[in-house]
Amino acid sequence: MIIKVLLFGVLAEKAGKEELKIENISSLDELNKHINDKYPSFKNIQFRFSVNRILISGNKKLKEGDEVAMLPPFAGG
């Protein structure tokens, strides 16, 4: 199973890319652990997940083809 993960703002800057393809992840909790292991610099950044453009609080099961976005706080005027 492959999940597409979109990175925005400071997360994209730190990863050096705006999109990741991650295999064998079945939930947001697993994804969060995987991301923090692969990108330790993310640990001190607050962000929210959206799955298929819906903001998610807590854990959620993921399925093949899901699009997950990692959204740090945005500021603007």
VMD Tcl script that builds the backbone (N, CA, C; Angstrom):
set m [mol new atoms 231]
animate dup $m
set s [atomselect $m all]
$s set {name element resname resid chain x y z} {
  {N N MET 1 A 0.849 -1.179 0.000}
  {CA C MET 1 A 0.000 0.000 0.000}
  {C C MET 1 A 0.891 1.236 0.000}
  {N N ILE 2 A 0.600 2.180 -0.865}
  {CA C ILE 2 A 1.375 3.418 -0.964}
  {C C ILE 2 A 0.482 4.608 -0.616}
  {N N ILE 3 A 0.997 5.458 0.255}
  {CA C ILE 3 A 0.295 6.675 0.673}
  {C C ILE 3 A 1.097 7.870 0.151}
  {N N LYS 4 A 0.400 8.827 -0.457}
  {CA C LYS 4 A 1.043 10.072 -0.886}
  {C C LYS 4 A 0.923 11.083 0.244}
  {N N VAL 5 A 2.061 11.672 0.631}
  {CA C VAL 5 A 2.096 12.659 1.713}
  {C C VAL 5 A 2.580 13.981 1.135}
  {N N LEU 6 A 1.758 15.006 1.282}
  {CA C LEU 6 A 2.108 16.349 0.824}
  {C C LEU 6 A 2.649 17.146 2.003}
  {N N LEU 7 A 3.758 17.832 1.792}
  {CA C LEU 7 A 4.383 18.648 2.832}
  {C C LEU 7 A 4.245 20.114 2.464}
  {N N PHE 8 A 3.979 20.945 3.450}
  {CA C PHE 8 A 3.805 22.374 3.222}
  {C C PHE 8 A 4.698 23.175 4.160}
  {N N GLY 9 A 4.974 24.404 3.763}
  {CA C GLY 9 A 5.700 25.354 4.600}
  {C C GLY 9 A 7.048 24.842 5.066}
  {N N VAL 10 A 7.308 25.022 6.350}
  {CA C VAL 10 A 8.591 24.665 6.940}
  {C C VAL 10 A 8.876 23.159 6.812}
  {N N LEU 11 A 7.844 22.333 6.782}
  {CA C LEU 11 A 8.055 20.895 6.633}
  {C C LEU 11 A 8.653 20.573 5.260}
  {N N ALA 12 A 8.133 21.190 4.223}
  {CA C ALA 12 A 8.677 20.996 2.876}
  {C C ALA 12 A 10.111 21.523 2.796}
  {N N GLU 13 A 10.356 22.656 3.438}
  {CA C GLU 13 A 11.700 23.224 3.434}
  {C C GLU 13 A 12.695 22.281 4.102}
  {N N LYS 14 A 12.334 21.748 5.259}
  {CA C LYS 14 A 13.244 20.866 5.994}
  {C C LYS 14 A 13.459 19.532 5.278}
  {N N ALA 15 A 12.439 19.021 4.616}
  {CA C ALA 15 A 12.560 17.742 3.902}
  {C C ALA 15 A 13.235 17.923 2.543}
  {N N GLY 16 A 13.206 19.144 2.005}
  {CA C GLY 16 A 13.782 19.397 0.694}
  {C C GLY 16 A 12.899 18.903 -0.442}
  {N N LYS 17 A 11.632 18.638 -0.134}
  {CA C LYS 17 A 10.675 18.209 -1.152}
  {C C LYS 17 A 9.267 18.479 -0.656}
  {N N GLU 18 A 8.318 18.496 -1.573}
  {CA C GLU 18 A 6.927 18.784 -1.230}
  {C C GLU 18 A 6.040 17.558 -1.217}
  {N N GLU 19 A 6.562 16.411 -1.645}
  {CA C GLU 19 A 5.747 15.203 -1.703}
  {C C GLU 19 A 6.584 13.975 -1.365}
  {N N LEU 20 A 5.998 13.085 -0.579}
  {CA C LEU 20 A 6.618 11.810 -0.239}
  {C C LEU 20 A 5.679 10.685 -0.652}
  {N N LYS 21 A 6.231 9.559 -1.015}
  {CA C LYS 21 A 5.455 8.330 -1.230}
  {C C LYS 21 A 5.936 7.361 -0.156}
  {N N ILE 22 A 5.023 6.900 0.682}
  {CA C ILE 22 A 5.391 6.033 1.797}
  {C C ILE 22 A 4.602 4.742 1.704}
  {N N GLU 23 A 5.318 3.627 1.853}
  {CA C GLU 23 A 4.700 2.307 1.745}
  {C C GLU 23 A 4.476 1.687 3.120}
  {N N ASN 24 A 3.506 0.790 3.174}
  {CA C ASN 24 A 3.246 -0.055 4.343}
  {C C ASN 24 A 2.931 0.725 5.614}
  {N N ILE 25 A 2.121 1.753 5.477}
  {CA C ILE 25 A 1.629 2.531 6.615}
  {C C ILE 25 A 0.116 2.396 6.615}
  {N N SER 26 A -0.464 2.035 7.760}
  {CA C SER 26 A -1.908 1.790 7.781}
  {C C SER 26 A -2.699 2.786 8.629}
  {N N SER 27 A -2.007 3.723 9.311}
  {CA C SER 27 A -2.728 4.698 10.131}
  {C C SER 27 A -1.911 5.978 10.266}
  {N N LEU 28 A -2.575 7.036 10.690}
  {CA C LEU 28 A -1.871 8.297 10.917}
  {C C LEU 28 A -0.856 8.178 12.038}
  {N N ASP 29 A -1.161 7.399 13.077}
  {CA C ASP 29 A -0.184 7.203 14.161}
  {C C ASP 29 A 1.094 6.558 13.633}
  {N N GLU 30 A 0.962 5.533 12.776}
  {CA C GLU 30 A 2.131 4.900 12.170}
  {C C GLU 30 A 2.879 5.882 11.283}
  {N N LEU 31 A 2.142 6.657 10.510}
  {CA C LEU 31 A 2.758 7.642 9.626}
  {C C LEU 31 A 3.529 8.674 10.439}
  {N N ASN 32 A 2.952 9.167 11.506}
  {CA C ASN 32 A 3.599 10.166 12.349}
  {C C ASN 32 A 4.917 9.620 12.903}
  {N N LYS 33 A 4.904 8.386 13.380}
  {CA C LYS 33 A 6.130 7.772 13.909}
  {C C LYS 33 A 7.162 7.632 12.801}
  {N N HIS 34 A 6.752 7.135 11.636}
  {CA C HIS 34 A 7.662 6.960 10.504}
  {C C HIS 34 A 8.300 8.292 10.099}
  {N N ILE 35 A 7.482 9.328 9.985}
  {CA C ILE 35 A 7.966 10.650 9.574}
  {C C ILE 35 A 8.955 11.200 10.599}
  {N N ASN 36 A 8.625 11.068 11.886}
  {CA C ASN 36 A 9.528 11.587 12.918}
  {C C ASN 36 A 10.838 10.810 12.983}
  {N N ASP 37 A 10.800 9.517 12.670}
  {CA C ASP 37 A 12.033 8.733 12.612}
  {C C ASP 37 A 12.891 9.151 11.420}
  {N N LYS 38 A 12.258 9.361 10.274}
  {CA C LYS 38 A 12.984 9.705 9.046}
  {C C LYS 38 A 13.439 11.163 9.033}
  {N N TYR 39 A 12.630 12.054 9.601}
  {CA C TYR 39 A 12.934 13.484 9.628}
  {C C TYR 39 A 12.904 13.982 11.074}
  {N N PRO 40 A 13.968 13.746 11.841}
  {CA C PRO 40 A 13.987 14.146 13.259}
  {C C PRO 40 A 13.751 15.646 13.462}
  {N N SER 41 A 14.068 16.454 12.461}
  {CA C SER 41 A 13.875 17.906 12.604}
  {C C SER 41 A 12.396 18.285 12.645}
  {N N PHE 42 A 11.495 17.375 12.290}
  {CA C PHE 42 A 10.045 17.647 12.345}
  {C C PHE 42 A 9.503 17.582 13.781}
  {N N LYS 43 A 10.223 16.936 14.680}
  {CA C LYS 43 A 9.684 16.661 16.017}
  {C C LYS 43 A 9.259 17.915 16.774}
  {N N ASN 44 A 9.917 19.036 16.554}
  {CA C ASN 44 A 9.589 20.259 17.289}
  {C C ASN 44 A 8.648 21.181 16.526}
  {N N ILE 45 A 8.090 20.698 15.422}
  {CA C ILE 45 A 7.182 21.507 14.612}
  {C C ILE 45 A 5.755 21.002 14.806}
  {N N GLN 46 A 4.869 21.900 15.168}
  {CA C GLN 46 A 3.465 21.518 15.291}
  {C C GLN 46 A 2.836 21.492 13.906}
  {N N PHE 47 A 2.022 20.486 13.659}
  {CA C PHE 47 A 1.315 20.403 12.387}
  {C C PHE 47 A 0.055 19.574 12.581}
  {N N ARG 48 A -0.830 19.675 11.610}
  {CA C ARG 48 A -2.049 18.869 11.592}
  {C C ARG 48 A -2.049 18.034 10.333}
  {N N PHE 49 A -2.752 16.916 10.403}
  {CA C PHE 49 A -2.920 16.069 9.237}
  {C C PHE 49 A -4.268 16.344 8.591}
  {N N SER 50 A -4.306 16.275 7.275}
  {CA C SER 50 A -5.575 16.161 6.575}
  {C C SER 50 A -5.471 14.901 5.716}
  {N N VAL 51 A -6.586 14.214 5.572}
  {CA C VAL 51 A -6.652 13.024 4.732}
  {C C VAL 51 A -7.721 13.286 3.678}
  {N N ASN 52 A -7.302 13.234 2.433}
  {CA C ASN 52 A -8.204 13.522 1.312}
  {C C ASN 52 A -8.924 14.856 1.506}
  {N N ARG 53 A -8.138 15.852 1.942}
  {CA C ARG 53 A -8.568 17.247 2.129}
  {C C ARG 53 A -9.539 17.471 3.277}
  {N N ILE 54 A -9.572 16.559 4.237}
  {CA C ILE 54 A -10.398 16.712 5.443}
  {C C ILE 54 A -9.465 16.710 6.646}
  {N N LEU 55 A -9.514 17.784 7.473}
  {CA C LEU 55 A -8.683 17.848 8.674}
  {C C LEU 55 A -9.067 16.727 9.631}
  {N N ILE 56 A -8.056 16.089 10.197}
  {CA C ILE 56 A -8.268 14.950 11.086}
  {C C ILE 56 A -7.685 15.261 12.457}
  {N N SER 57 A -8.428 14.949 13.497}
  {CA C SER 57 A -7.924 15.015 14.869}
  {C C SER 57 A -7.785 13.585 15.357}
  {N N GLY 58 A -6.625 13.249 15.874}
  {CA C GLY 58 A -6.414 11.896 16.375}
  {C C GLY 58 A -5.973 10.945 15.274}
  {N N ASN 59 A -6.137 9.666 15.540}
  {CA C ASN 59 A -5.694 8.633 14.618}
  {C C ASN 59 A -6.766 8.344 13.566}
  {N N LYS 60 A -6.351 7.824 12.422}
  {CA C LYS 60 A -7.280 7.416 11.372}
  {C C LYS 60 A -6.618 6.308 10.574}
  {N N LYS 61 A -7.390 5.316 10.221}
  {CA C LYS 61 A -6.904 4.254 9.332}
  {C C LYS 61 A -6.707 4.836 7.946}
  {N N LEU 62 A -5.664 4.392 7.260}
  {CA C LEU 62 A -5.387 4.850 5.908}
  {C C LEU 62 A -5.565 3.698 4.937}
  {N N LYS 63 A -5.873 4.048 3.680}
  {CA C LYS 63 A -6.041 3.024 2.652}
  {C C LYS 63 A -5.275 3.436 1.401}
  {N N GLU 64 A -5.043 2.475 0.537}
  {CA C GLU 64 A -4.328 2.701 -0.725}
  {C C GLU 64 A -4.890 3.919 -1.442}
  {N N GLY 65 A -3.991 4.797 -1.877}
  {CA C GLY 65 A -4.403 5.959 -2.650}
  {C C GLY 65 A -4.776 7.179 -1.825}
  {N N ASP 66 A -4.819 7.057 -0.495}
  {CA C ASP 66 A -5.126 8.232 0.323}
  {C C ASP 66 A -4.060 9.304 0.116}
  {N N GLU 67 A -4.512 10.546 0.144}
  {CA C GLU 67 A -3.606 11.692 0.076}
  {C C GLU 67 A -3.598 12.354 1.446}
  {N N VAL 68 A -2.443 12.336 2.072}
  {CA C VAL 68 A -2.289 12.909 3.403}
  {C C VAL 68 A -1.482 14.191 3.262}
  {N N ALA 69 A -1.961 15.258 3.877}
  {CA C ALA 69 A -1.215 16.519 3.901}
  {C C ALA 69 A -0.798 16.807 5.332}
  {N N MET 70 A 0.440 17.271 5.475}
  {CA C MET 70 A 0.944 17.696 6.772}
  {C C MET 70 A 0.967 19.223 6.757}
  {N N LEU 71 A 0.138 19.816 7.612}
  {CA C LEU 71 A -0.103 21.250 7.563}
  {C C LEU 71 A 0.433 21.954 8.814}
  {N N PRO 72 A 1.544 22.670 8.698}
  {CA C PRO 72 A 2.019 23.471 9.825}
  {C C PRO 72 A 1.148 24.717 9.949}
  {N N PRO 73 A 1.271 25.452 11.051}
  {CA C PRO 73 A 0.505 26.694 11.169}
  {C C PRO 73 A 0.862 27.659 10.033}
  {N N PHE 74 A -0.146 28.316 9.504}
  {CA C PHE 74 A 0.052 29.284 8.435}
  {C C PHE 74 A -0.164 30.679 9.001}
  {N N ALA 75 A 0.596 31.624 8.510}
  {CA C ALA 75 A 0.406 33.022 8.893}
  {C C ALA 75 A 0.287 33.830 7.609}
  {N N GLY 76 A -0.416 34.877 7.689}
  {CA C GLY 76 A -0.533 35.704 6.485}
  {C C GLY 76 A -1.343 36.934 6.772}
  {N N GLY 77 A -1.516 37.711 5.751}
  {CA C GLY 77 A -2.243 38.952 5.972}
  {C C GLY 77 A -3.192 39.255 4.880}
}
mol reanalyze $m
mol bondsrecalc $m
mol representation Tube
mol addrep $m
